Amino acid sequence: MLNLSPLFFTTVDDESCMHDRLDLTPEQRAWIASARTDVRDCLRTGLPGVLRASGYTENVPQPRFFTQGSWAYKTLNSPAQHPQQADVDDGCYLPLSFVSQTKRPSIAATVFFTAAEEALKPLAEEKRWKLITDKPTCIRIVIATDAHIDIPLYAIPNEEFVTLAKASMERYGYDSLMEAVNMAEQDAWTALPADKVLLAHRECNWMSSDPRPVKEWFLGEVEAKGEQLRRVIRYLKAFRDWKWSSGGPASILLMAAAAPLFEKRDRRDDLALLDVVAALPARLRADVNNPVEESESLTERLGKAGVENAAKAFEELEKVLLGATRAGNPSHACIWMQGEFGPRFPNEPNRVKVVSVAATIAAVPATTGPSELIGRTKAG
C-alpha cells in the first residue's frame, strides 16, 4: 500500500505539500488584513457621521467588529481557479437599543445598509475597490480580482455591545455567517427577540443570527480531535474548489457533515480524509443540520439536485483515494490526486512511501486526541 500523507502535509521545511500550497502567501494575507483595517477605520469614523446626517442625533456609537468565517477559523484556502476569491467575513455591530430607535425594523435595516454603504463609498473610490450592494446579508467590497471582504451588519443586545470590546470580538470571531431563523412576521420590534443578535437582511429585514456558537462548536471539535480535523476540512474545501469553479457545498455544510465522521489517523492525513469521504455521501443525503441550531437544515440550502451532485462527486473522490492508496505505482497515484485536487497536490512520487497493511492499521491510535508532536506548526 502507499502512504500519500507526506504530499498532503509535512513539517519538513524544504518539502512541499498540498496543505502549504493552499495557504495565501504572506503578502496576500498582509494585503487583505490591511484592507480589513481600512474598512473598519472607515466605518468607525464614517458610519456615525452618516447616521447623524440621517437624523440619529442621540449618542451615535462607533460600530464594533469581529472577523468570522474561514479566515478566523484558519480554514481559508487560496482560490483554486477563476472566478473564485478569498473571502473575509467581518461583522459590523451596533447596539440594539440604538438600531431600534427607528420605529419600524424594515426601515432600520435599510438605514443601516444605506449608511454603511455611504460611509464606505469614499474609501472604495480612493482604493478603486468595487462596492457590491445587492447581497441579501452583507455589503461586499471586492479588493482584488481574487479577494473580497463581506460585511454583515448586526444589532447586538446592549450589554453584549458594552462588554464585547475589540479584543474580545476577535477572540469570538469564527465561522460562519448563518442564515435565517426566527424571521419577523410583522414589521414591529415586538416581533423580534430583544435578547438575540440580529442580522440585517435586505429582503427579510432582520433575522436571529449569532456566529459565535458555531465558532465555539468548531473550536471544541478541533480541541477534542486534533489539528488533523482542521486540515481535513481544508482538503475537502480544496476538492470542492477544484471541482466547482463556483457554487458547490458550502464550507459550513462540509464542516458540519465531516466533523462527526472524522477519526484521527496518526501521521496519515490521506487515510483520515479517506475515512471522512467514504461516509460523506450518505451523510449528505440524510440531511445535515446546523450543529448549534438543529432546526436549520444546511443541505436544504444546496437543494436536492445539489446534494446529489455533491454526494456523487465525493463518491468518485473516495474511489480515487482508495485506488491511490492501494496503487502499485506512486506516479499514477500522484496523477490521480492531481485530477481531484489540481496542481496544488505535489507531483512528487519519490516522496510517496510504500507501507504494509499492518502499518496502515497501526495508524489508528488507541485513543484519539488533539496532541500532535510536530517539529513546527504550520498555518492551518
C-alpha positions in Angstrom: 0.0 0.0 0.0 1.0 3.6 -0.5 1.3 6.4 2.1 0.4 9.7 0.4 0.3 11.7 3.6 3.7 13.5 3.1 2.2 15.1 0.0 -0.8 16.2 1.9 1.0 17.6 5.0 4.6 17.8 6.1 6.6 19.6 8.8 9.9 19.4 6.9 10.9 22.9 5.8 12.3 22.1 2.4 9.5 19.8 1.3 6.3 20.9 -0.4 2.8 19.7 0.4 -0.7 20.5 -0.6 -1.6 21.9 2.8 1.0 24.7 2.4 0.1 25.3 -1.2 -3.5 26.0 0.0 -2.3 28.9 2.1 -2.4 32.5 0.9 1.1 34.0 0.6 2.3 36.2 3.4 2.0 39.2 1.1 -1.6 38.3 0.2 -2.5 37.9 3.9 -0.9 41.2 4.8 -2.8 42.9 1.9 -6.1 41.5 3.0 -5.5 42.3 6.7 -4.6 45.9 5.8 -7.7 46.3 3.7 -9.8 45.0 6.5 -8.3 47.5 8.8 -9.0 50.3 6.3 -12.6 49.2 6.1 -13.0 49.1 9.9 -11.4 52.5 10.3 -13.7 53.9 7.6 -16.8 52.6 9.3 -15.7 53.7 12.7 -15.3 57.3 11.6 -17.8 57.5 8.7 -20.8 55.5 9.9 -21.7 57.7 12.9 -21.5 60.8 10.7 -23.8 59.4 8.1 -26.3 58.3 10.7 -26.3 61.7 12.4 -27.0 63.2 9.0 -29.9 60.8 8.6 -31.5 62.1 11.8 -29.9 60.0 14.5 -28.8 62.6 17.0 -28.6 60.8 20.3 -25.3 59.2 21.2 -24.5 57.6 17.9 -22.0 54.8 18.8 -18.9 53.7 16.9 -19.5 50.2 15.5 -17.6 47.3 16.7 -16.3 44.3 14.7 -15.2 40.8 14.7 -13.9 38.6 11.9 -15.9 35.4 11.3 -15.7 32.8 8.6 -12.8 30.7 7.4 -10.2 33.5 7.8 -10.8 33.4 11.6 -11.2 29.6 11.6 -7.8 29.1 9.9 -9.5 27.1 7.3 -9.2 29.7 4.5 -7.8 28.3 1.2 -6.4 30.5 -1.6 -8.6 30.5 -4.7 -8.1 27.4 -6.9 -9.4 28.9 -10.1 -11.1 31.9 -11.6 -13.6 33.4 -10.6 -13.0 32.3 -7.0 -11.9 34.8 -4.4 -10.5 34.6 -0.9 -13.4 35.6 1.3 -13.1 37.5 4.6 -16.3 38.0 6.7 -16.0 40.9 9.1 -19.2 41.6 11.1 -20.1 45.2 11.9 -22.1 45.6 15.2 -24.3 48.4 16.6 -26.3 48.1 19.9 -29.9 47.0 19.6 -31.2 50.0 21.5 -29.7 52.4 19.0 -30.9 50.5 15.9 -34.4 50.2 17.4 -34.7 54.0 17.7 -36.3 53.6 14.2 -39.9 52.7 14.8 -40.1 50.0 12.0 -37.5 47.2 11.7 -37.6 47.3 7.9 -36.7 50.9 7.9 -33.9 50.3 10.4 -32.4 47.6 8.3 -32.5 49.7 5.2 -31.0 52.7 7.1 -28.1 50.5 8.4 -27.3 49.2 5.0 -27.6 52.6 3.3 -25.5 54.4 5.9 -22.7 51.8 5.9 -22.6 51.8 2.1 -22.5 55.6 2.1 -19.7 55.6 4.6 -17.7 53.1 2.5 -18.0 54.9 -0.8 -15.1 57.3 -0.4 -12.8 54.5 0.6 -13.9 52.3 -2.3 -13.3 55.1 -4.8 -10.0 56.0 -3.3 -8.7 52.4 -3.4 -10.5 51.6 -6.7 -12.4 48.8 -5.0 -15.8 47.6 -6.2 -18.7 48.1 -3.8 -21.4 45.4 -4.2 -24.7 46.3 -2.7 -27.1 43.5 -3.8 -26.0 40.7 -1.5 -29.0 40.0 0.8 -27.0 39.5 4.0 -24.0 41.7 3.6 -22.1 44.5 1.9 -19.3 43.1 -0.3 -16.1 45.0 -1.2 -14.0 43.4 -3.9 -10.5 44.5 -3.1 -8.7 42.5 -5.8 -9.5 40.1 -8.6 -9.0 37.2 -6.2 -10.2 38.6 -2.8 -13.2 40.3 -1.2 -14.4 41.4 2.2 -18.0 40.7 3.2 -19.5 43.0 5.9 -22.7 41.6 7.5 -24.5 44.1 9.7 -25.7 43.1 13.2 -27.7 44.6 16.0 -26.5 43.2 19.3 -28.0 43.4 22.8 -26.7 46.4 24.7 -24.9 44.6 27.5 -23.0 42.5 24.9 -22.1 45.5 22.9 -20.7 47.2 26.0 -18.7 44.1 27.2 -17.6 42.8 23.8 -14.5 45.0 23.3 -12.4 44.7 20.2 -10.0 42.1 21.6 -13.0 40.0 22.8 -14.7 40.3 19.5 -11.6 39.0 17.7 -11.5 36.1 20.1 -15.0 35.1 19.3 -14.6 35.8 15.6 -15.0 32.5 13.8 -17.2 30.9 11.1 -19.8 31.4 9.9 -22.5 33.8 8.7 -25.7 31.8 9.4 -28.9 32.4 7.5 -32.4 32.9 8.7 -34.1 31.5 11.7 -36.8 33.3 13.7 -37.9 35.7 10.9 -40.0 38.6 11.9 -43.7 38.1 11.0 -44.6 41.7 11.4 -42.8 45.0 10.8 -42.6 45.7 14.5 -39.8 45.4 17.1 -42.1 43.4 19.3 -41.9 40.6 16.8 -38.2 40.3 17.2 -36.3 38.8 20.2 -34.7 41.6 22.3 -32.1 39.3 23.7 -30.7 37.9 20.5 -28.1 39.0 18.0 -30.0 40.2 14.9 -28.6 40.1 11.3 -29.8 42.9 8.9 -31.2 41.4 5.7 -32.1 43.4 2.6 -35.2 41.3 1.9 -36.3 39.9 5.3 -35.3 43.0 7.4 -33.8 41.2 10.5 -33.2 37.6 11.5 -31.8 36.0 14.6 -28.2 35.0 13.7 -25.2 34.8 16.0 -21.9 33.4 14.6 -20.3 32.8 18.0 -21.9 29.5 18.9 -20.7 27.9 15.6 -17.2 29.1 16.5 -17.4 27.6 19.9 -18.6 24.3 18.4 -15.8 24.2 15.8 -13.1 25.0 18.3 -14.4 22.3 20.6 -14.2 19.8 17.8 -10.6 20.7 17.0 -9.7 20.7 20.6 -11.2 17.2 21.1 -10.0 15.7 17.9 -6.8 17.5 16.9 -5.4 19.8 14.2 -5.8 16.9 11.7 -9.5 17.7 11.6 -8.9 21.3 10.6 -6.6 20.0 7.8 -9.2 17.5 6.5 -11.7 20.3 6.3 -9.3 22.3 4.2 -8.7 19.3 1.9 -12.5 18.9 1.4 -12.7 22.6 0.5 -9.8 22.2 -1.9 -11.6 19.4 -3.6 -14.7 21.4 -3.9 -12.9 24.5 -5.3 -11.3 22.4 -7.9 -14.4 20.6 -8.9 -16.8 23.6 -8.8 -15.5 26.9 -10.1 -18.4 28.4 -8.3 -21.1 27.0 -6.0 -20.9 23.5 -4.6 -21.4 22.6 -0.9 -20.9 25.5 1.5 -18.0 25.4 3.9 -20.3 25.3 6.9 -22.0 22.3 5.4 -18.7 20.5 4.8 -17.6 21.2 8.4 -20.9 20.1 10.0 -21.0 16.9 7.9 -17.4 16.0 8.2 -16.7 16.6 11.9 -18.8 13.7 13.3 -17.2 11.4 10.7 -13.6 12.3 11.4 -11.3 9.8 13.2 -7.7 10.7 13.9 -5.1 8.7 11.9 -1.6 9.0 13.3 0.5 10.8 10.6 -1.8 9.7 7.9 -3.8 12.6 6.6 -4.6 10.6 3.5 -6.4 7.9 5.5 -8.2 10.5 7.7 -9.5 12.1 4.6 -10.5 8.8 3.1 -12.5 7.9 6.2 -14.5 11.1 6.0 -15.0 10.9 2.2 -16.2 7.3 2.4 -19.0 8.2 4.8 -19.8 11.7 3.5 -22.2 10.9 0.6 -24.6 9.0 2.9 -24.4 11.8 5.5 -25.2 14.5 2.9 -28.2 12.5 1.5 -29.5 12.0 5.1 -29.7 15.8 5.6 -27.2 17.8 7.7 -28.4 20.4 10.2 -26.6 23.3 11.7 -24.6 21.9 14.7 -25.8 24.6 17.0 -29.3 25.0 15.6 -30.9 21.7 14.9 -33.9 23.3 13.3 -31.8 24.7 10.5 -31.0 22.4 7.6 -27.7 23.1 5.8 -28.4 20.7 3.0 -31.7 22.4 2.3 -29.8 25.4 1.1 -28.0 23.3 -1.5 -31.2 21.7 -2.8 -31.9 18.1 -3.7 -30.1 18.2 -7.0 -27.1 20.0 -5.5 -26.9 17.5 -2.6 -27.0 14.6 -5.0 -24.4 16.2 -7.3 -22.1 16.7 -4.3 -22.7 13.1 -3.0 -21.7 11.6 -6.3 -18.6 13.8 -6.5 -17.4 12.6 -3.1 -18.2 9.0 -4.1 -15.8 9.4 -7.0 -13.2 11.0 -4.8 -13.4 8.0 -2.5 -12.8 5.6 -5.4 -9.7 7.6 -6.5 -8.3 8.0 -2.9 -8.8 4.3 -2.3 -7.2 3.4 -5.6 -4.3 5.7 -5.0 -3.5 4.3 -1.5 -3.7 0.8 -3.0 -1.8 1.6 -6.2 1.4 -0.1 -7.1 2.8 2.9 -8.9 3.4 6.2 -7.0 3.5 8.2 -10.2 0.0 7.0 -11.1 -1.2 7.9 -7.6 0.1 11.4 -7.8 -1.5 12.0 -11.2 -4.9 10.7 -9.9 -4.6 13.0 -6.9 -3.9 16.0 -9.1 -7.1 15.1 -11.1 -9.1 15.6 -7.8 -7.2 18.5 -6.2 -5.5 20.2 -9.1 -1.8 21.1 -9.4 -1.6 22.2 -5.8 -1.2 18.5 -5.0 2.6 17.9 -5.5 3.6 15.5 -8.3 6.5 14.1 -6.3 6.2 10.3 -6.4 9.6 9.8 -4.9 8.2 11.0 -1.6 5.3 8.5 -1.6 6.0 5.8 0.9 5.3 2.1 0.5 3.8 0.7 3.7 2.5 -2.6 4.9 -1.1 -3.3 5.7 -0.1 -3.7 9.3 1.4 -0.3 9.4 -1.8 1.2 7.9 -3.9 -0.4 10.6 -1.5 0.9 13.2 -2.1 4.4 12.0 -5.4 4.3 14.0 -4.4 5.4 17.5 -5.7 3.6 20.6 -7.2 6.9 21.9 -7.9 10.0 19.8 -6.9 13.4 21.0 -5.5 16.8 19.9 -1.8 16.1 20.6 0.4 16.2 17.5 4.1 16.2 18.2 5.5 18.0 15.2 8.7 19.9 14.5 7.0 23.2 13.9 3.4 24.5 13.5 2.1 25.2 10.0 -0.6 27.7 9.4 -3.9 25.9 9.4 
